[in-house]
Amino acid sequence: MNTITATDGTQLSAETDVLLASKLADYEQGKGWDEGISPFDQHTILGEYLEYVGEFSS
C-alpha cells in the first residue's frame, strides 16, 4: 500500500503508484478532470502526477 500526504494534510492511499497518482489527480483537480481533454493530455498530466507520487510515496 502506497500513501502520500496532500498539501492540506489529507492522506491518500492506493495499492499502486498509478492508482495513487490517479487519486491525487482527482483530489487536486476534481473528479472528471480528464473529461474533454485529449488522451495525450490525460497521459501527460497523469504522468506528472506519477512522477510526483514516485518521489514522495511511502
C-alpha distance (Angstrom), angle and dihedral (degrees) to the residues before:
residue distance angle dihedral
M1 . . .
N2 3.81 . .
T3 3.79 122.2 .
I4 3.78 133.2 -169.5
T5 3.79 131.3 179.3
A6 3.81 116.7 -132.6
T7 3.79 119.9 -137.2
D8 3.82 90.7 -96.9
G9 3.81 92.1 54.1
T10 3.80 97.4 -101.0
Q11 3.80 112.2 141.5
L12 3.79 118.9 -139.0
S13 3.80 123.2 -168.0
A14 3.79 135.1 -172.0
E15 3.79 138.5 160.1
T16 3.82 95.2 -111.8
D17 3.79 137.6 27.8
V18 3.81 89.9 -116.1
L19 3.80 92.6 55.5
L20 3.80 90.5 44.1
A21 3.81 91.3 51.5
S22 3.80 89.2 50.9
K23 3.81 91.7 49.7
L24 3.80 91.0 48.8
A25 3.81 91.6 49.6
D26 3.81 90.3 50.3
Y27 3.80 90.7 46.8
E28 3.80 95.8 48.9
Q29 3.82 100.3 33.8
G30 3.81 99.9 30.0
K31 3.78 129.9 -113.2
G32 3.77 111.6 -56.6
W33 3.82 94.1 27.9
D34 3.79 88.0 138.3
E35 3.81 96.2 53.9
G36 3.77 115.6 108.6
I37 3.79 96.8 15.7
S38 3.78 127.2 102.6
P39 3.81 121.3 -94.4
F40 3.81 87.6 -115.5
D41 3.81 91.0 57.3
Q42 3.81 91.2 45.2
H43 3.80 89.8 52.5
T44 3.80 92.8 46.7
I45 3.80 94.3 49.6
L46 3.80 94.5 44.2
G47 3.81 89.1 46.7
E48 3.81 89.2 57.4
Y49 3.80 90.4 51.1
L50 3.80 89.9 47.6
E51 3.81 91.3 53.7
Y52 3.80 89.8 49.3
V53 3.80 92.7 48.5
G54 3.79 90.6 48.2
E55 3.79 90.2 57.2
F56 3.80 98.2 47.2
S57 3.80 110.4 24.0
S58 3.78 120.8 108.1
